[in-house]
Amino acid sequence: MLQITPLIATKLQSFHARQAARDAEDIAFLVVNYHKEVQKNDLDKDLIEFFLEDAELNSSVKEQIKNILA
């Protein structure tokens, strides 16, 4: 079985390094679609904050992600 939290953690690091739209889209997809499997306490809060501030995503998607990872 695929471990979602480490995958999201890696994608957050990638987004921080290169701010690529594909990384933001991947993070959004994983968080929204697999939110029940995400161990938010295992994710870097600073990287989440950076993502939420800098990712160019629909505001409703950002809000949904924020609520899941808060």
Backbone as a printed PyTorch tensor [residue, N CA C, xyz], in Angstrom:
tensor([[[  0.8430,  -1.1760,   0.0000],
         [  0.0000,   0.0000,   0.0000],
         [  0.8950,   1.2480,   0.0000]],

        [[  0.4630,   2.2330,  -0.7370],
         [  1.1970,   3.4910,  -0.8450],
         [  1.0350,   4.3020,   0.4370]],

        [[  2.1250,   4.7850,   0.9610],
         [  2.1040,   5.6360,   2.1500],
         [  1.9290,   7.0850,   1.7000]],

        [[  0.7900,   7.6610,   2.0010],
         [  0.4350,   8.9910,   1.5160],
         [  1.2260,  10.1050,   2.2070]],

        [[  1.3750,  10.0270,   3.5220],
         [  2.0160,  11.1230,   4.2590],
         [  3.4580,  11.3700,   3.8120]],

        [[  4.3000,  10.3330,   3.6890],
         [  5.6640,  10.5960,   3.2010],
         [  5.6850,  11.1500,   1.7710]],

        [[  4.7380,  10.7210,   0.9620],
         [  4.6530,  11.2350,  -0.4020],
         [  4.3130,  12.7280,  -0.3930]],

        [[  3.3550,  13.1140,   0.4460],
         [  2.9980,  14.5320,   0.5640],
         [  4.1700,  15.3310,   1.1310]],

        [[  4.8580,  14.7740,   2.1060],
         [  6.0170,  15.4590,   2.6930],
         [  7.0800,  15.7330,   1.6290]],

        [[  7.3340,  14.7570,   0.7760],
         [  8.3140,  14.9180,  -0.2960],
         [  7.8440,  15.9590,  -1.2990]],

        [[  6.5610,  15.9300,  -1.6350],
         [  6.0060,  16.9080,  -2.5730],
         [  6.0630,  18.3190,  -1.9890]],

        [[  5.8190,  18.4640,  -0.6800],
         [  5.9330,  19.7730,  -0.0340],
         [  7.3640,  20.3030,  -0.1350]],

        [[  8.3450,  19.4300,   0.0670],
         [  9.7440,  19.8300,  -0.0550],
         [ 10.0650,  20.2360,  -1.4950]],

        [[  9.5430,  19.4710,  -2.4490],
         [  9.7600,  19.7990,  -3.8640],
         [  9.1280,  21.1350,  -4.2170]],

        [[  7.9100,  21.3640,  -3.7280],
         [  7.2440,  22.6360,  -4.0090],
         [  8.0370,  23.7890,  -3.4110]],

        [[  8.5480,  23.6110,  -2.2120],
         [  9.3430,  24.6600,  -1.5650],
         [ 10.5890,  24.9750,  -2.3880]],

        [[ 11.2050,  23.9490,  -2.9620],
         [ 12.4410,  24.1380,  -3.7130],
         [ 12.2210,  24.7680,  -5.0840]],

        [[ 11.1520,  24.3770,  -5.7670],
         [ 11.0090,  24.8400,  -7.1470],
         [  9.6850,  25.5340,  -7.4590]],

        [[  8.7520,  25.4920,  -6.5540],
         [  7.4430,  26.1510,  -6.6980],
         [  6.7890,  25.8240,  -8.0440]],

        [[  6.8650,  24.5790,  -8.4200],
         [  6.2780,  24.1330,  -9.6810],
         [  4.7860,  23.8590,  -9.5080]],

        [[  4.0260,  24.2720, -10.5010],
         [  2.5780,  24.0730, -10.4640],
         [  2.2230,  22.5960, -10.3540]],

        [[  3.0000,  21.7370, -10.9990],
         [  2.7000,  20.2950, -10.9490],
         [  2.8120,  19.7520,  -9.5260]],

        [[  3.7560,  20.2820,  -8.7430],
         [  3.8790,  19.8480,  -7.3410],
         [  2.6620,  20.3070,  -6.5370]],

        [[  2.2320,  21.5480,  -6.7540],
         [  1.0610,  22.0740,  -6.0470],
         [ -0.1790,  21.2620,  -6.3950]],

        [[ -0.3300,  20.9260,  -7.6640],
         [ -1.4850,  20.1260,  -8.0930],
         [ -1.4440,  18.7320,  -7.4850]],

        [[ -0.2530,  18.1400,  -7.4330],
         [ -0.1130,  16.8090,  -6.8270],
         [ -0.4680,  16.8390,  -5.3410]],

        [[  0.0300,  17.8530,  -4.6350],
         [ -0.2600,  17.9900,  -3.2040],
         [ -1.7620,  18.1420,  -2.9940]],

        [[ -2.3690,  19.0170,  -3.7700],
         [ -3.8130,  19.2430,  -3.6430],
         [ -4.5830,  17.9530,  -3.8910]],

        [[ -4.2320,  17.2310,  -4.9370],
         [ -4.9160,  15.9830,  -5.2530],
         [ -4.7880,  14.9780,  -4.1130]],

        [[ -3.5740,  14.7970,  -3.6230],
         [ -3.3390,  13.8110,  -2.5650],
         [ -4.0560,  14.1780,  -1.2690]],

        [[ -3.9550,  15.4300,  -0.8740],
         [ -4.5770,  15.8520,   0.3880],
         [ -6.0980,  15.7430,   0.3060]],

        [[ -6.6740,  16.2370,  -0.7760],
         [ -8.1350,  16.2380,  -0.9040],
         [ -8.6860,  14.8170,  -1.0510]],

        [[ -8.0440,  14.0100,  -1.8610],
         [ -8.5780,  12.6790,  -2.1510],
         [ -8.2220,  11.6150,  -1.1170]],

        [[ -7.1550,  11.8290,  -0.3590],
         [ -6.7240,  10.8330,   0.6270],
         [ -6.6420,  11.4360,   2.0270]],

        [[ -7.4850,  12.4350,   2.2980],
         [ -7.3980,  13.1620,   3.5660],
         [ -7.5310,  12.2660,   4.7900]],

        [[ -8.2360,  11.1690,   4.6930],
         [ -8.4030,  10.2780,   5.8470],
         [ -7.1140,   9.5320,   6.1890]],

        [[ -6.2200,   9.4280,   5.2170],
         [ -4.9660,   8.7030,   5.4220],
         [ -3.7890,   9.6120,   5.7810]],

        [[ -3.9830,  10.9100,   5.6800],
         [ -2.8890,  11.8600,   5.9260],
         [ -2.6520,  12.0040,   7.4300]],

        [[ -1.4190,  11.7990,   7.8420],
         [ -0.9990,  12.0100,   9.2280],
         [ -0.4120,  13.4150,   9.3080]],

        [[ -1.2830,  14.4030,   9.5080],
         [ -0.8570,  15.7990,   9.4240],
         [  0.2200,  16.1710,  10.4310]],

        [[  0.2780,  15.4930,  11.5560],
         [  1.3090,  15.7930,  12.5600],
         [  2.7040,  15.3930,  12.1030]],

        [[  2.7800,  14.5690,  11.0470],
         [  4.0690,  14.1460,  10.5130],
         [  4.5600,  15.0560,   9.3860]],

        [[  3.7860,  16.0990,   9.0830],
         [  4.1690,  17.0310,   8.0230],
         [  4.7460,  18.3110,   8.6280]],

        [[  5.6880,  18.8950,   7.9320],
         [  6.3460,  20.1200,   8.3740],
         [  5.3780,  21.2990,   8.2810]],

        [[  5.0710,  21.9010,   9.3980],
         [  4.1030,  23.0060,   9.4440],
         [  4.5730,  24.2190,   8.6360]],

        [[  5.8690,  24.4850,   8.6310],
         [  6.3980,  25.6110,   7.8550],
         [  6.2210,  25.3790,   6.3540]],

        [[  6.4270,  24.1350,   5.9150],
         [  6.2470,  23.8270,   4.4990],
         [  4.7700,  23.9000,   4.1100]],

        [[  3.8940,  23.4940,   5.0060],
         [  2.4520,  23.6060,   4.7430],
         [  2.0690,  25.0740,   4.6110]],

        [[  2.5590,  25.9020,   5.5240],
         [  2.2570,  27.3350,   5.4910],
         [  2.7750,  27.9650,   4.1960]],

        [[  4.0040,  27.6090,   3.8140],
         [  4.5820,  28.1210,   2.5680],
         [  3.7120,  27.7100,   1.3800]],

        [[  3.3160,  26.4510,   1.3540],
         [  2.4670,  25.9440,   0.2770],
         [  1.1550,  26.7180,   0.2030]],

        [[  0.5050,  26.8930,   1.3410],
         [ -0.7880,  27.5790,   1.3580],
         [ -0.6680,  29.0430,   0.9340]],

        [[  0.4640,  29.6550,   1.2090],
         [  0.6680,  31.0520,   0.8270],
         [  1.0380,  31.2050,  -0.6490]],

        [[  1.8330,  30.2690,  -1.1750],
         [  2.4180,  30.4740,  -2.5020],
         [  1.7960,  29.6550,  -3.6340]],

        [[  1.1060,  28.5940,  -3.3190],
         [  0.5340,  27.7580,  -4.3820],
         [ -0.5750,  28.5050,  -5.1030]],

        [[ -0.5530,  28.4240,  -6.4200],
         [ -1.5960,  29.0500,  -7.2240],
         [ -2.6850,  28.0180,  -7.4910]],

        [[ -3.6140,  27.9520,  -6.5530],
         [ -4.7290,  27.0140,  -6.6310],
         [ -6.0270,  27.7710,  -6.4200]],

        [[ -7.1040,  27.1710,  -6.8450],
         [ -8.4360,  27.7090,  -6.5930],
         [ -8.5830,  27.9620,  -5.1040]],

        [[ -9.1510,  29.0960,  -4.7300],
         [ -9.2550,  29.4540,  -3.3140],
         [-10.0790,  28.4470,  -2.5120]],

        [[-11.0810,  27.8450,  -3.1200],
         [-11.8710,  26.8490,  -2.3830],
         [-11.0630,  25.5760,  -2.1360]],

        [[-10.1970,  25.2180,  -3.0790],
         [ -9.3190,  24.0550,  -2.8840],
         [ -8.3080,  24.3580,  -1.7830]],

        [[ -7.7400,  25.5570,  -1.8160],
         [ -6.7950,  25.9480,  -0.7610],
         [ -7.4530,  25.9050,   0.6120]],

        [[ -8.6690,  26.3960,   0.6980],
         [ -9.3920,  26.4040,   1.9720],
         [ -9.6540,  24.9780,   2.4450]],

        [[-10.0100,  24.1100,   1.5200],
         [-10.2410,  22.7080,   1.8660],
         [ -8.9560,  22.0640,   2.3980]],

        [[ -7.8470,  22.3210,   1.7290],
         [ -6.5610,  21.7850,   2.1720],
         [ -6.2090,  22.3420,   3.5490]],

        [[ -6.4050,  23.6270,   3.7290],
         [ -6.1270,  24.2710,   5.0130],
         [ -6.9310,  23.6160,   6.1360]],

        [[ -8.1980,  23.3520,   5.8940],
         [ -9.0390,  22.7090,   6.9050],
         [ -8.5970,  21.2880,   7.2160]],

        [[ -8.1210,  20.5770,   6.2020],
         [ -7.6640,  19.1980,   6.3980],
         [ -6.3670,  19.1760,   7.1990]],

        [[ -5.4580,  20.0740,   6.8770],
         [ -4.1240,  20.0500,   7.4940],
         [ -4.0030,  20.9080,   8.7400]],

        [[ -5.0720,  21.6320,   9.1120],
         [ -5.0250,  22.4970,  10.2980],
         [ -4.9540,  21.6930,  11.5730]]])
